[in-house]
């Protein structure tokens, strides 16, 4: 195992900056997620770490080694791809043994490591099958097993669950989390799926347009987004956004948007924004049917079993609230929403200025 240090990394393709001067650290044994929308540069970062691309500027340290001049084979990493990348003419055992055989490891060591990895992944009875005889989840386990047998310093995962159906993705997330606990390995995992990021990651690095927007634990990023991009990218259903102005009266700060008025209290940090246009973000779980300041009409009700989503027209905006399973209001009916302090954020010029 080894940690990872990225310093001032830059990469352009055809004059277009894809990675713009990013730096971050991953501790030894940490499960780190590179998260972001398509085209944000997360896979490029992974390929730079692996040595499949070369940076224009910056340094990459794996452990104490600066590896920028090393080939992929010299970096002691193992990469698991979205496409599995298995040899179709080899069975599962031979696919997993391949990286050890090309390094001319002893036959007994190769056999032991392959069978240990297969046991860890629950595919010990599938080693004789070729990839075409395996399901998508089984093929991904073989690909992960091929990485495990190498005992690398870093595991790199490039959206490994994207080709699986929703149910299998859920079970594989649990298996990957358990695998990380058993191996204690340093893992860098690329995904655009916030559910994967929030459930798997100890640390999330959220990227957009080649720049790091925020780094932190899943809870930190969810509860304290630094800007509107982070707030809107993380969370399902997405955060509600209402535009308005800050008003200070009698030493207290109020957010006003049309007929809606929210008491932000005597928060000095917010008083400096008096008279300025701001955006209030409120998570759907912070809104619920009850006696509260948010009033509107029901537009749509989605019954999801354990909970109900209620879409409410408030002036010119529409907000989403969460309600109990037995919620019964009909479309068009008036409704009041109570608002809890948890999950409320204020932004000015896209930057978070405070939170209850």
DRENBADREN-327584 format. One record per residue (C-alpha): x negated, y, z negated; residue in three letters. Coordinates in steps of 0.1 Angstrom, whole numbers, padded with zeros to 4 digits, always signed. Example, Ala and Ser with C-alpha at 12.3 -4.5 7.8 and 13.67 -1.06 7.14 Angstrom:
% DRENBADREN-327584
-0123-0045-0078ALA;-0137-0011-0071SER;
% end
This chain:
% DRENBADREN-327584
+0000+0000+0000UNK;-0010+0036+0006UNK;+0006+0070+0004UNK;+0010+0094+0033UNK;+0000+0130+0037UNK;+0010+0152+0067UNK;-0007+0185+0070UNK;+0004+0213+0095UNK;+0015+0189+0122UNK;+0023+0203+0156UNK;+0034+0186+0189UNK;+0047+0199+0222UNK;+0059+0182+0253UNK;+0057+0203+0285UNK;+0053+0235+0266UNK;+0083+0228+0244UNK;+0075+0226+0207UNK;+0090+0194+0193UNK;+0072+0195+0159UNK;+0065+0229+0145UNK;+0038+0230+0118UNK;+0053+0206+0093UNK;+0037+0192+0061UNK;+0049+0167+0036UNK;+0037+0139+0012UNK;+0050+0104+0006UNK;+0039+0087-0026UNK;+0025+0052-0027UNK;+0054+0028-0029UNK;+0081+0054-0020UNK;+0110+0049+0003UNK;+0111+0081+0024UNK;+0138+0090+0049UNK;+0132+0112+0079UNK;+0167+0125+0086UNK;+0182+0147+0112UNK;+0203+0150+0144UNK;+0193+0137+0178UNK;+0164+0157+0192UNK;+0152+0171+0159UNK;+0117+0155+0161UNK;+0120+0127+0135UNK;+0111+0099+0159UNK;+0082+0119+0173UNK;+0068+0123+0137UNK;+0070+0085+0132UNK;+0052+0079+0165UNK;+0025+0104+0155UNK;+0020+0085+0122UNK;+0019+0052+0141UNK;-0006+0066+0167UNK;+0017+0061+0196UNK;+0015+0098+0203UNK;-0013+0122+0194UNK;-0006+0155+0177UNK;-0017+0189+0192UNK;-0027+0201+0157UNK;-0027+0189+0121UNK;-0039+0160+0101UNK;-0024+0126+0091UNK;-0038+0108+0060UNK;-0029+0072+0052UNK;-0043+0068+0018UNK;-0076+0086+0018UNK;-0082+0081+0055UNK;-0076+0107+0081UNK;-0063+0086+0109UNK;-0058+0110+0138UNK;-0087+0095+0158UNK;-0077+0059+0151UNK;-0058+0036+0174UNK;-0024+0022+0162UNK;-0041-0012+0155UNK;-0067+0005+0133UNK;-0041+0024+0111UNK;-0029-0007+0093UNK;+0008+0001+0098UNK;+0038-0021+0108UNK;+0066-0007+0128UNK;+0102-0020+0131UNK;+0121-0007+0162UNK;+0158-0002+0169UNK;+0155-0026+0198UNK;+0139-0054+0177UNK;+0111-0059+0203UNK;+0110-0097+0200UNK;+0094-0119+0225UNK;+0123-0138+0242UNK;+0102-0169+0250UNK;+0090-0174+0214UNK;+0111-0187+0186UNK;+0116-0168+0153UNK;+0086-0185+0136UNK;+0063-0177+0166UNK;+0075-0141+0167UNK;+0067-0136+0130UNK;+0034-0154+0133UNK;+0022-0135+0164UNK;+0005-0105+0146UNK;-0015-0129+0125UNK;-0025-0152+0153UNK;-0039-0124+0174UNK;-0060-0115+0144UNK;-0071-0151+0143UNK;-0060-0157+0107UNK;-0063-0193+0095UNK;-0033-0215+0104UNK;-0026-0223+0067UNK;-0024-0186+0058UNK;-0002-0178+0088UNK;+0022-0206+0080UNK;+0024-0196+0043UNK;+0030-0159+0050UNK;+0057-0166+0077UNK;+0076-0190+0054UNK;+0073-0166+0024UNK;+0087-0138+0045UNK;+0114-0160+0060UNK;+0124-0170+0025UNK;+0125-0134+0013UNK;+0148-0125+0042UNK;+0170-0156+0040UNK;+0161-0169+0075UNK;+0141-0199+0066UNK;+0165-0223+0084UNK;+0164-0201+0116UNK;+0127-0202+0124UNK;+0132-0227+0152UNK;+0156-0205+0171UNK;+0148-0182+0200UNK;+0161-0145+0199UNK;+0190-0153+0223UNK;+0203-0178+0197UNK;+0203-0153+0169UNK;+0228-0126+0159UNK;+0218-0089+0159UNK;+0213-0090+0121UNK;+0192-0122+0123UNK;+0170-0107+0150UNK;+0164-0076+0129UNK;+0154-0098+0100UNK;+0129-0116+0122UNK;+0115-0082+0133UNK;+0112-0071+0097UNK;+0096-0104+0088UNK;+0070-0099+0115UNK;+0061-0066+0098UNK;+0060-0081+0064UNK;+0035-0109+0072UNK;+0009-0082+0081UNK;+0010-0068+0046UNK;+0004-0033+0060UNK;-0003-0001+0041UNK;+0028+0016+0056UNK;+0061+0003+0070UNK;+0076+0025+0097UNK;+0113+0020+0106UNK;+0127+0037+0137UNK;+0166+0035+0133UNK;+0165-0003+0128UNK;+0202-0007+0121UNK;+0216+0014+0150UNK;+0225-0016+0171UNK;+0245-0034+0144UNK;+0282-0031+0137UNK;+0294-0011+0108UNK;+0299-0040+0084UNK;+0265-0055+0092UNK;+0248-0021+0088UNK;+0263-0019+0053UNK;+0250-0053+0043UNK;+0216-0047+0059UNK;+0212-0015+0039UNK;+0216-0034+0007UNK;+0191-0060+0019UNK;+0166-0033+0029UNK;+0169-0016-0005UNK;+0164-0050-0023UNK;+0134-0057+0000UNK;+0118-0024-0009UNK;+0122-0032-0046UNK;+0106-0066-0042UNK;+0077-0055-0020UNK;+0071-0021-0037UNK;+0059-0010-0003UNK;+0056+0025+0012UNK;+0083+0029+0037UNK;+0091+0057+0062UNK;+0125+0053+0077UNK;+0140+0074+0106UNK;+0177+0077+0109UNK;+0204+0102+0120UNK;+0229+0084+0096UNK;+0234+0104+0064UNK;+0249+0073+0047UNK;+0218+0053+0053UNK;+0197+0082+0041UNK;+0217+0088+0009UNK;+0219+0051+0000UNK;+0183+0040+0009UNK;+0161+0070+0003UNK;+0142+0080-0028UNK;+0131+0111-0009UNK;+0148+0127+0021UNK;+0130+0150+0046UNK;+0157+0167+0066UNK;+0146+0180+0100UNK;+0161+0203+0126UNK;+0145+0216+0158UNK;+0111+0204+0147UNK;+0111+0220+0113UNK;+0117+0207+0078UNK;+0149+0223+0064UNK;+0147+0207+0030UNK;+0129+0179+0011UNK;+0143+0163-0021UNK;+0161+0134-0036UNK;+0196+0126-0021UNK;+0212+0142-0051UNK;+0192+0174-0048UNK;+0199+0178-0011UNK;+0236+0171-0016UNK;+0241+0193-0047UNK;+0217+0221-0039UNK;+0215+0226-0001UNK;+0190+0254+0008UNK;+0209+0266+0039UNK;+0241+0261+0059UNK;+0225+0235+0082UNK;+0217+0212+0052UNK;+0251+0219+0036UNK;+0270+0210+0068UNK;+0248+0180+0079UNK;+0251+0163+0045UNK;+0285+0152+0032UNK;+0314+0132+0046UNK;+0340+0147+0050UNK;+0319+0178+0058UNK;+0318+0208+0036UNK;+0346+0234+0040UNK;+0333+0269+0051UNK;+0352+0301+0045UNK;+0339+0335+0056UNK;+0346+0366+0034UNK;+0329+0393+0013UNK;+0315+0396-0022UNK;+0333+0422-0043UNK;+0322+0434-0078UNK;+0349+0447-0102UNK;+0346+0452-0139UNK;+0312+0435-0140UNK;+0326+0403-0124UNK;+0319+0391-0089UNK;+0347+0379-0066UNK;+0347+0362-0032UNK;+0375+0374-0010UNK;+0387+0359+0023UNK;+0420+0372+0035UNK;+0445+0366+0006UNK;+0421+0341-0010UNK;+0402+0354-0040UNK;+0377+0333-0060UNK;+0362+0345-0093UNK;+0325+0339-0091UNK;+0320+0352-0127UNK;+0293+0376-0140UNK;+0266+0361-0119UNK;+0240+0389-0114UNK;+0223+0371-0085UNK;+0256+0374-0065UNK;+0263+0410-0075UNK;+0235+0422-0052UNK;+0256+0409-0023UNK;+0285+0432-0031UNK;+0302+0444+0001UNK;+0282+0420+0023UNK;+0297+0392+0045UNK;+0290+0358+0030UNK;+0302+0322+0035UNK;+0316+0301+0007UNK;+0311+0264+0011UNK;+0332+0240-0010UNK;+0330+0202-0009UNK;+0363+0184-0002UNK;+0360+0166-0036UNK;+0360+0199-0053UNK;+0395+0206-0039UNK;+0425+0187-0051UNK;+0463+0193-0052UNK;+0472+0213-0083UNK;+0477+0248-0097UNK;+0448+0267-0082UNK;+0437+0297-0061UNK;+0437+0280-0027UNK;+0472+0281-0011UNK;+0483+0270+0023UNK;+0503+0244+0042UNK;+0497+0207+0048UNK;+0485+0201+0084UNK;+0476+0164+0082UNK;+0474+0136+0056UNK;+0451+0107+0060UNK;+0457+0077+0037UNK;+0424+0058+0034UNK;+0433+0033+0007UNK;+0413+0043-0023UNK;+0417+0080-0016UNK;+0437+0104+0006UNK;+0423+0133+0027UNK;+0446+0163+0030UNK;+0440+0189+0057UNK;+0454+0223+0047UNK;+0458+0255+0067UNK;+0446+0284+0046UNK;+0450+0317+0066UNK;+0430+0312+0098UNK;+0409+0285+0083UNK;+0415+0248+0077UNK;+0401+0231+0046UNK;+0399+0194+0036UNK;+0408+0183+0001UNK;+0408+0149-0016UNK;+0439+0136-0032UNK;+0449+0104-0051UNK;+0462+0074-0031UNK;+0498+0082-0040UNK;+0498+0117-0026UNK;+0532+0122-0008UNK;+0535+0157+0006UNK;+0545+0160+0042UNK;+0531+0180+0071UNK;+0542+0216+0069UNK;+0549+0217+0032UNK;+0533+0244+0010UNK;+0505+0233-0012UNK;+0482+0247-0039UNK;+0447+0234-0044UNK;+0428+0235-0076UNK;+0390+0242-0073UNK;+0363+0228-0095UNK;+0330+0245-0099UNK;+0311+0214-0088UNK;+0303+0215-0051UNK;+0308+0253-0045UNK;+0280+0272-0027UNK;+0276+0307-0014UNK;+0255+0316+0017UNK;+0244+0349+0032UNK;+0227+0349+0067UNK;+0228+0311+0065UNK;+0207+0309+0033UNK;+0221+0297+0000UNK;+0223+0325-0025UNK;+0238+0307-0055UNK;+0260+0280-0067UNK;+0284+0277-0097UNK;
% end
